[in-house]
Structure formats: C-alpha cells, structure tokens
Amino acid sequence: MSLIVHLEVTKLKEKLTQLIFEYDHLIDQVCPEIERDYVLEFGMSEYELYKIELEIDKLKRKLQLIQIEINNENEVNLDKIEEKLNEEFDEYEKQLQAQIDEIKLLENTDVRKLSESETKKIKKIYRMLIKRLHPDLHPNLSYLEISLFYKATNAFKKGDLKELESVVALLPDESVEEISEIDNLKELVKYYEDKIAEVKSEYPYNKKELLSNKKSIEDYKKMIMDLIEDRKEDVEKLENKINNLIENV
C-alpha cells in the first residue's frame, strides 16, 4: 500500500472517530440534558396546555354526540355519552398521565453533575476507546473486544469514569489489522455526518438555543400561558353551548 493511500486511510479513520464520538455524545449526554432542562422549564406549562386542549376536544365530541341523539329524536343519556367519551379518549388520557409522570420523575431525580476535569477525562478516554474498539472502524473484533465496546458505551452514557477506566485496563494488546477500504470509510463518514445533522434538526436538540437565553425562556412561557387563557374561554363557550342544548331538549 502506498504512503499516500495509507495517509488518506489514517485521516479518514481519525475523522470517523471524531464523528462517532460527536454522535454518541449528542445522543447519550447532550440531548438527554437538553430534554431534561426543557421539561423542567416548560413541562408543567405544556402539560396544562395539553390538558385543556384535550378537554376542548372532549367537549366538542360531547356536543356532537348530544346533537346526534337529538337529531335522531332519542333520549339524551349523559351517562352513556360520558362512558363513550372515556373510551374514545382513554389513550389521550394515558398520554397526559405519562407526561405528568415524566415531569414528576425529573423533578425528583438528583442528577450529579460531572466536574470539568471528569468531563474532559471521560471524553478523552471514550474517544480513544472508539478508535480502538468501534465495529465500524474494526470489522474483525474479537468477542472480548465487542463486549468491552458495549461496556464502554454504557459507561459513557452514564458518565461513569471508573467503569470507562476499567475498560481501558481490560484492553487486549492491539493487533495489526487489515486497512479498511477508502470507499467504505468515506461512506461511513457521510453516514455519521447525516445522522449528526438529523439529530441537530430534531427535538430535543432544536430547543438548545431557546434554553440558552433567559428572555427567550420567559417569552415562551408567557406565550404558553396566554394560549391557556385563550383556551379556557373556549372551554367556557363549549360548556355553555352544551348546557343550553340540554336545557332545550
């Protein structure tokens, strides 16, 4: 193999290592932290908005069911209508409960923040382990090396420095391996570049800028509260419409 080809392979492997690290860092640390901050900042407000939107949908459906009974000249049985509403909206109610459960869990979870030195050390070790053990860079890993790789990824996800250091201690001697083809490395580089771009375009990463600005946070909270107040008026109108309809039956 020529020196030029060897240097290009080395350069591509180094770039791929950095991209894999960036992707894992986004998925395992950056995005969960952004999501946690977002939920703690806006979770209760968005829960209240979702709750009132669900109430409006149920009232609209209730109005529709009552009108159907009236049009068919049937007796309006409100108990049966409520039973039908509970069946139709059961899944939405479960989603609402799951939303509040997540908020309560995050509020009661004590997350230990890593020190700056710990964070730097974890990143440095994990980058080294990616370069040494990632299957995309080394297709012929042994069972031990694959096991150590998954142990390393779990440790990185948890921010467990001691466990990462234990993986390093268990590394077998580095063996000479075949150099991957350049085209394959280029495809992998493109693959991880696309995955990183996708993550950065979606929730929760797309909320990063919002959370970085105190004024933006306050403005967004105010917008949600204004929506809630507007929707409360809609609830009142629908309730009045239903009551008037029942009274005139």
N, C-alpha and C positions, 0 to 999 in steps of 0.2 A: 504494500500500500504506500502511495506516495506521501510525502510530508504534507503537501497541500491538502490532500483529501483527509489525512489524519487530523490536521488542524481544524478543518471545517467540521468534522465529526465532533471533536472536542468542544468547539464553540457551540454547536447545536445542542450537545448534551448539557452544557452549562446553562444555556438559555432555557431548555426544557426543565431543568432542575428548578430554576427560579420561578417559572410559570406554575409548575406543580405546587411549589411552596405557596405562591401567592393565592392559588385557587383554594388549597386546603386551609390557609389562614383566613380567607374570606368566609368559607363555609363553616369552619369549626369555631372561629373566635370572633371575627369582625361582625358577621351578620347576626349571630345569636346575641351579641352585646347590643347592637343597634335595635334589634327587635325587643329586647328586654327594656331598654330605655324608652322606646316608643310606646310600649304597652303601659309602662308605669306613668308616662306623661299623659297619654291620651286614652288609655284603656277604659277608664270609667266613663269619660265623656262619650266615647264612641259606643260603649255599651248602652248608655241611656238613649242615645240616638237610635241605635238598632232596635232597642226595646219599644220605643214609641212608634217607629216605622212598622214594626210587627203588629202593634196594637191597631194602627190605622188599617193595615191590610185585613186584619180580622174583622174590624168594624165594617169595612167595605163589603167583605164577604157576608157578614151577618145581614147587612142591609139587603144584599142581593137575595139571600135565602128567604128572608121575610117577604120580600116582594114577589118571589116565585110562588110562595104559599098563598098570598093574597090574590095573585093573578089566576091561580088555579081554584080559587074560592075554597081553600082548605082552612081549617083552624090553625092558627099560628101557635105552635108548641115551642116555646122558647127553650125549654129544657132539651128537647131533641136537637134544636138548632145549635145550642151550645155544645152538645155532645159531638155533633158533626164537625163543628169548628175545632174542637180539641183534637179530633182525629186528623183533620186536614193539616193542622198547624203543629202537630206533635214534633216533627223533625226540626222545625224552626225554633221551637221552644228548647229542644235539646241543644241546638247550636248556641242559643242565648245563654243557657246554663254553662256550657263548656267555656264560653267567653268569660263569664264572671269567675269561673273556677280557675282559669289561667291567670287572671288578674290577681286573685287572692293568693295563688301559689307563688307568683313572682314577688308580691308584697311581703310574703313571709319567708322568702328564701334569702339567706345571708350569703351573698357571693363574695368570696375572698378575692381581692384584687392583688394580682402579682406585682411585685416591685419592679422597677425599671430594669434592674440588673437581672432579675429572674426572667423577665420577658425577653431580654436580649439573649440570654444563655439558652433558653428554650428554642428560640428561633434559629440560633446558630447550630445547635445540636440537630434540630429537625431537618434543616437544610442539608446537613451532612448525611443524615440517615436516608433522605430521599435520594441523594446522589448515589448512595451505596446500596440501597435496597428496593427502590421503586421498580415494580414489574415492567413499567413502560420503558425504563432505561436498561433493565436487565431481564430479558425474557427467559433466561435459564437459571433462575434462582433455585436453591435447594429448599426443601420443606422447612428447614430451620430458619432460613433467611426470610421466607414468606411469613412465617409465624412471627418473627421479630419485627417485620414491617408492620403487620397489623397491630402488634403490641405498641409500636412507636406511634402509629396514627391515633390510637385510642388515648395514649398518654398525652399527645399534643392537644387533642380535643379537650381533654380535662385540665390541661395546663399543669400536668404532673411532672415536674422537673426530675424528681427522684426516679420515677419509672423510666423516663427517657434515658437517664444516665445508666440505668440497669441494662437497657437495650444495647447501649454502646459497649458495656462491659462484656456482653454475651456475643458480640460480633465475631464471626469466624474470620480467619485470615483472608484478606482479599485475594481472590484468584484472578488469573488472566482470563479474559472472556473475549468472545468474538465482537468485533466492532459492528454495531448496527448499521444498516444501510442508510445513506444520507436521505433518500426519498422518504423512508419510514419516519426518520426523525423530524423531517420538515412537516409531515402530515400530523405528527403528534404535537408539534409546536403550534400549528394552526388550530388543532382541536382544542388545546388548552386556552389559547387566546380567545377563541369563540366562547368557550364556557365561562371565562372570566368576564367577558363583555356582557354575556347574558345575565350573570349574577348581579352585575352592577346596574343593569337596567330594570331590575325587578325589586319587589318588596322582599326583605326589609332594607336592602342597601340604598334604594332610591329615597329613603327617608333620612339618610345621613345628613344631608345639607339642612333639612328642616330642623333637626335636633341640635345642630351646631350653632344655632342663632337664637338667643333668648327672645328677641322680639318676634321672630317667626313662630316660636312655640306659643307665645301669648296670643298672637293673631289667629293662629289655627284653633286654639282652644275657644277663643271668642266666636269664631265662625261656627264651630260645632254647637256652642250654647245658643247662638242666635237661631240656628236651624231647629234646635229642640223647642225653643219658644214658639217658632212658627208652626211647628208640627203639633204642638199642644192645642193651638187654635183649631187645627184641622180635626183633631180628636173631638173637641167640644162640638164642632159643627156636625160631625157624623153622629155623635151620641144624641144630639137634639133631633136630627133627622129621623133616627131610629125610633126615638120616643114618640115623636109626632105621628109617625107611621103606625105604630102600635095603638096609640090612643084613638086613631081614626078608623081602626078596623071595626 
